[in-house]
Amino acid sequence: MLGHFVMAWSLIEAAIEIGIGKQLGTKPLETSIVTAGLMFRTRVSILMSLLNRDPSKHSKAIRILKEVEGIEDRNDIMHSVIGGSANQIWFNRRKTKNRFTSKIEKYNQVRLNSTVLNIADLSGELMKALGISRADYLEFFQQSHNAANNTPVSP
């Protein structure tokens, strides 16, 4: 299930990157160059700022991005100390906002499956709200890859 989580989360990351490119009107390679070294929160902040130029038009995407930002499970799974047993895994959720805190978050199969399904649903909703089609998604990363490696694009 951790692999499923990583895959679902990468769809969110992809939607944000493509959304930034669409909002800026940049080509896939240029968008990838700009966003490659940015952490998740910075990417969200950039996209949110771009969408807020016309908040009524982008209200759904803005709402979804705010919901995605609030998913603490992502930080547990991607950035915490992990432990586990045959029936569950746990992550040490540590924070340093104003003071250090440490909390063990336990995930059994049901909680992890729920988290993955929620993230997968949100990624689909975000792509739809940003006007990103399946073809846009596939073409964006292939074009960026080809351009970075000077590979001709096949017709």
FENGI-V37743 format. One record per residue. N is the residue number from 1. RES is the residue in one letter. OMEGA is omega in radians with two decimals (999 if undefined). Layout:
n	res	omega
N	RES	OMEGA
N	RES	OMEGA
//
This chain:
n	res	omega
1	M	3.09
2	L	3.09
3	G	3.09
4	H	3.11
5	F	-3.12
6	V	3.12
7	M	-3.14
8	A	-3.13
9	W	-3.14
10	S	3.05
11	L	3.07
12	I	-3.14
13	E	3.14
14	A	3.14
15	A	3.13
16	I	-3.14
17	E	3.13
18	I	3.10
19	G	3.09
20	I	3.13
21	G	3.13
22	K	-3.13
23	Q	-3.14
24	L	-3.09
25	G	-3.14
26	T	3.09
27	K	-3.12
28	P	-3.12
29	L	-3.13
30	E	3.11
31	T	-3.14
32	S	3.11
33	I	-3.11
34	V	-3.02
35	T	-3.01
36	A	-3.08
37	G	-3.09
38	L	3.08
39	M	-3.08
40	F	-3.07
41	R	3.11
42	T	3.09
43	R	3.13
44	V	-3.12
45	S	3.12
46	I	-3.13
47	L	3.13
48	M	3.12
49	S	3.12
50	L	-3.14
51	L	-3.12
52	N	3.00
53	R	3.08
54	D	-3.02
55	P	3.13
56	S	3.11
57	K	-3.03
58	H	-3.04
59	S	-3.13
60	K	3.12
61	A	3.12
62	I	3.12
63	R	-3.13
64	I	3.12
65	L	3.10
66	K	3.11
67	E	3.13
68	V	3.12
69	E	-3.09
70	G	-3.11
71	I	-3.13
72	E	3.12
73	D	-3.13
74	R	3.14
75	N	3.08
76	D	-2.98
77	I	-3.04
78	M	-2.96
79	H	-3.06
80	S	2.98
81	V	-3.02
82	I	3.02
83	G	3.13
84	G	3.07
85	S	-3.13
86	A	-3.03
87	N	-3.09
88	Q	2.98
89	I	3.09
90	W	-3.12
91	F	3.09
92	N	-3.13
93	R	-3.12
94	R	-3.14
95	K	3.08
96	T	3.10
97	K	-3.10
98	N	3.05
99	R	-3.11
100	F	3.03
101	T	-3.13
102	S	-3.11
103	K	3.09
104	I	3.07
105	E	-3.10
106	K	3.13
107	Y	2.96
108	N	-3.08
109	Q	-3.12
110	V	-3.13
111	R	-3.12
112	L	3.08
113	N	3.13
114	S	3.13
115	T	-3.14
116	V	-3.12
117	L	3.10
118	N	-3.13
119	I	3.10
120	A	3.09
121	D	-3.14
122	L	3.13
123	S	3.09
124	G	3.11
125	E	-3.13
126	L	3.12
127	M	3.13
128	K	-3.13
129	A	3.13
130	L	-3.14
131	G	-3.14
132	I	3.11
133	S	3.07
134	R	3.13
135	A	3.10
136	D	-3.11
137	Y	-3.10
138	L	-3.11
139	E	-3.09
140	F	-3.05
141	F	3.08
142	Q	3.13
143	Q	3.12
144	S	3.13
145	H	-3.12
146	N	-3.13
147	A	3.13
148	A	-3.09
149	N	-3.12
150	N	3.10
151	T	3.12
152	P	3.09
153	V	-3.14
154	S	-3.11
155	P	999
//
